[in-house]
Amino acid sequence: MPLLATSIRSPGADKQVTVLQEYEDLLQVFSPTKATLLPSHREGDCAISLKEGKVPPRGWVENWFQHVYMPLRKLGQAYINEVLKEYLGRSVISYIDNILIYSSSWNQHMLDVQAVLQSLLRNHLYCKAEK
């Protein structure tokens, strides 16, 4: 399939530049110098070989996500609250999946963090290091 294009001379350089038809409207907006900096067409860009009569795939691709199921008796916030119930109000505040651990001293804080992490580990809950 032939490309529809316009040729323009690049100011300041003695070369002829081809501007694709899709970019021709930009020639009115950009200066000729800027227009010559537009990407040129390369054979093979976005080219996908399809069998004759086939259409490119589009739409939803199934099985991209793997869903995690929690036991129906305990969901989200209630589950975290039950796991951390002995620390809630004493050194822990939890909201949905965020857990705030607070203490009056650094040494006590280290003990509280260790206790909360062990409690989470016993219940197969894990913390994200980035958080």
C-alpha positions in Angstrom: 0.0 0.0 0.0 1.6 3.3 -1.0 2.1 6.0 1.6 0.5 9.4 1.1 3.0 12.1 1.9 4.2 15.6 1.2 7.8 16.5 0.6 9.2 19.8 2.1 12.6 21.3 2.2 14.2 21.5 5.6 15.3 25.1 6.3 19.0 25.4 7.2 19.7 22.0 5.8 19.9 21.0 2.2 17.7 18.0 2.3 14.2 17.1 1.3 12.0 15.6 4.1 8.9 13.5 3.6 5.9 14.3 5.9 3.2 11.7 6.1 -0.4 12.6 5.3 -1.4 12.1 8.9 1.1 14.8 9.9 0.2 17.4 7.2 -2.2 19.3 9.5 0.8 19.8 11.9 2.7 21.6 9.1 0.3 24.5 9.6 0.9 24.6 13.4 4.7 23.9 13.6 7.4 25.9 11.9 9.0 24.1 8.9 12.0 23.3 11.1 9.9 21.6 13.7 7.9 19.8 11.1 11.0 18.1 9.7 11.6 16.6 13.1 8.4 14.5 13.0 9.1 10.8 13.0 9.4 9.2 9.6 7.6 6.1 8.6 9.5 2.9 8.9 8.4 -0.2 7.2 7.4 -2.7 9.9 6.2 -0.2 12.5 3.1 -1.7 14.0 3.0 -4.2 11.2 1.3 -7.5 12.2 1.1 -10.2 9.6 -2.4 -11.7 9.6 -3.8 -14.5 7.6 -6.0 -13.4 4.6 -9.5 -12.5 5.8 -8.6 -12.4 9.5 -9.2 -9.4 11.7 -6.8 -8.2 14.5 -7.8 -9.3 18.0 -9.4 -6.7 20.2 -11.5 -6.6 23.3 -11.1 -8.4 26.6 -8.5 -11.1 27.0 -9.7 -13.7 29.5 -7.7 -15.1 32.4 -5.5 -12.1 32.9 -6.3 -11.8 36.6 -6.3 -14.5 39.2 -8.9 -13.7 41.9 -8.1 -14.3 45.6 -10.9 -15.7 47.6 -11.2 -15.1 51.4 -13.3 -17.3 53.7 -16.9 -16.1 53.6 -17.1 -15.8 57.4 -14.4 -13.1 57.7 -13.9 -10.5 55.1 -11.4 -7.6 54.9 -11.6 -5.2 57.8 -13.4 -7.6 60.1 -10.7 -10.3 59.5 -7.8 -7.8 60.2 -9.6 -6.7 63.4 -10.0 -10.2 64.6 -6.4 -11.1 64.0 -5.2 -7.9 65.8 -7.9 -7.7 68.5 -5.4 -8.1 71.4 -3.5 -5.0 70.1 -6.4 -2.8 68.9 -6.7 0.4 71.1 -3.5 -0.5 73.0 -0.8 0.0 70.3 -2.6 -0.6 66.9 -5.2 1.2 64.8 -6.4 -0.6 61.6 -8.4 0.7 58.8 -9.3 -1.6 55.9 -5.8 -2.9 55.0 -3.7 -0.2 56.7 -2.2 -0.9 60.1 -0.8 1.9 62.3 1.4 0.8 65.2 2.1 3.4 67.8 4.1 3.3 71.1 5.4 5.6 73.8 9.1 4.6 73.4 11.4 3.3 70.7 12.0 0.0 72.5 8.3 -0.6 73.1 7.6 0.2 69.5 10.1 -2.5 68.3 8.3 -5.0 70.6 4.9 -3.9 69.3 5.9 -4.1 65.7 7.4 -7.6 66.2 4.2 -8.8 68.0 1.9 -7.5 65.3 4.0 -9.0 62.4 4.1 -12.3 64.2 0.3 -12.2 64.6 -0.2 -11.5 61.0 2.2 -14.2 60.0 0.4 -16.8 62.1 -2.8 -15.9 60.2 -1.1 -16.1 56.8 -1.3 -12.3 56.2 1.7 -10.6 54.8 2.9 -7.0 54.7 4.0 -5.2 51.6 7.5 -3.8 52.1 6.7 -0.6 50.1 4.0 0.4 52.5 
